[in-house]
């Protein structure tokens, strides 16, 4: 893992930024996309984002009921 590596070239989103959102409570690729815009351009990186999310959730078990303070608002 190289945290500074750009995962989404279209929107200049690094692996570090994705992990930061996951640590804040995101549980899905869609939530990562909502907060970072990663994978919303050409979508080539969505599989990689999926893999980062899966790996993070595998190593950091989270109870979905404990997502206090993690909400996003639609524009």
C-alpha positions in Angstrom: 0.0 0.0 0.0 1.3 3.4 -1.0 -1.0 6.0 0.6 0.2 8.8 -1.6 -0.6 6.8 -4.8 -3.4 8.3 -6.9 -6.2 5.8 -7.3 -8.5 8.1 -9.2 -6.6 10.0 -11.8 -9.6 11.9 -13.1 -10.4 13.5 -9.7 -6.9 13.3 -8.2 -7.9 11.1 -5.2 -5.2 9.2 -3.4 -5.5 5.9 -1.5 -4.8 7.9 1.7 -7.9 10.1 1.1 -10.0 7.0 0.5 -8.8 5.3 3.7 -9.5 8.5 5.6 -13.1 8.5 4.5 -13.3 4.8 5.4 -11.9 5.5 8.9 -14.5 8.2 9.2 -17.3 5.7 8.8 -17.9 5.0 5.1 -18.8 1.4 4.4 -19.3 1.3 0.7 -17.7 2.4 -2.5 -20.8 4.6 -3.1 -20.1 6.4 0.1 -16.4 6.8 -0.8 -17.5 8.3 -4.1 -19.9 10.7 -2.5 -17.2 12.2 -0.3 -14.2 12.0 -2.6 -15.6 11.9 -6.1 -13.2 9.0 -6.8 -14.6 6.7 -9.5 -17.2 9.2 -10.7 -15.3 10.3 -13.9 -14.3 7.6 -16.3 -15.0 4.9 -13.7 -11.9 2.9 -14.5 -10.8 2.9 -10.9 -14.1 1.7 -9.3 -12.8 -1.9 -9.1 -9.7 -0.7 -7.3 -11.8 1.4 -4.9 -14.0 -1.7 -4.3 -10.8 -3.6 -3.4 -9.6 -0.9 -1.0 -13.1 -0.8 0.7 -13.2 -4.6 1.0 -9.7 -4.8 2.4 -10.3 -2.0 4.9 -13.6 -3.6 6.1 -12.0 -7.0 6.4 -9.2 -5.7 8.6 -11.3 -3.1 10.5 -14.6 -4.8 11.4 -17.2 -2.1 11.9 -20.7 -2.4 13.2 -23.0 -0.5 10.8 -25.1 0.5 13.7 -22.2 2.6 15.1 -22.0 5.1 12.3 -22.8 8.0 14.5 -21.7 11.3 13.0 -21.2 10.0 9.5 -23.9 11.5 7.4 -23.8 13.0 4.0 -26.3 15.5 2.6 -27.4 15.6 -0.9 -26.8 18.9 -2.6 
